[in-house]
Amino acid sequence: MLFIIDEILENMVREDKRYFSPHYIISVAANQGENLSLKQVTEYLLSLVPAKLRVYYEVECPNGDSDFAIDSPHQKLDEFKICHICNTEYMPSLDRVWVSFDFTPEYRAYIKKKRVVPKVRRDLLLI
Ligand SMILES: [Zn+2]
C-alpha cells in the first residue's frame, strides 16, 4: 500500500512541485482513499534518500517560524537562537523540527523522460 507514495511522488515531479512535507503526501493519499500514518510516510520517504529525495530538517521558533536548517535530527542544539523572522530569543528543541523533502535532480530528470502510459477506458477494453 506504500506503492501509492511512489505514484504520488511521480505526479508531483510532473507538476513541478518542490519542497514538500510528509503531511502533504498523507493528504494526497487520503484524497485517494488511503490512510497513511506520519511515521509510515516519513520512514518510507527517508528510505528514498539520497537516490530520489533530499531531506531537510528545519528548526521552528516558539512562534512557528521555520528559523534555520540542521543537517541531522540528532544534531546537538544547546545554544540560544534569535529567530530571523520574529526576533524572539529561544532555545531550539528537537521536538520542534520540521522534516521536508525535495527531489534530486537525477530523479526529476528520470521521471520527466519517462513516457506516461495513456489510460485506456475500461469499456473500450471489453469490446
Ligand atoms: Zn520566529
Residues whose N, C-alpha, C, O or C-beta is under 5 A from the ligand:
A	BS01	ZN	C61 N63 D65 C83 I85 C86 N87
